[in-house]
Amino acid sequence: MTVNELQMLICGIGIGAQTMAVLHMIGDMRDARRSLAESRQARRRAAADHYLNSVRLHRLQQRTGVRR
C-alpha cells in the first residue's frame, strides 16, 4: 500500500468511528426521551389511581357513616 492509501484507510476508520459514536449518541438521546415520557405517564397514572382510590374510600366512609 502506498502512503496515500494508508492515510485514506486511517482517515476512513477515524471518520467511521466518529460517525458510529454520533449515531449511538442520537439513539441514546431518543431512548432517554422515551423513558422520560414513559416515567411521566406512569407517575400521572399513579397519581390518578391514588386520587380515585381516595374518592372511593371517601364514598364508602360516607355511605357507612364512618368518621375519622
Stockholm file with secondary structure:
# STOCKHOLM 1.0

chainA/1-68         MTVNELQMLICGIGIGAQTMAVLHMIGDMRDARRSLAESRQARRRAAADHYLNSVRLHRLQQRTGVRR
#=GR chainA/1-68 SS CCHHHHHHHHHHHHHHHHHHHHHHHHHHHHHHHHHHHHHHHHHHHHHHHHHHHHHHHHHHHHHHTCCC
#=GC SS_cons        CCHHHHHHHHHHHHHHHHHHHHHHHHHHHHHHHHHHHHHHHHHHHHHHHHHHHHHHHHHHHHHHTCCC
//
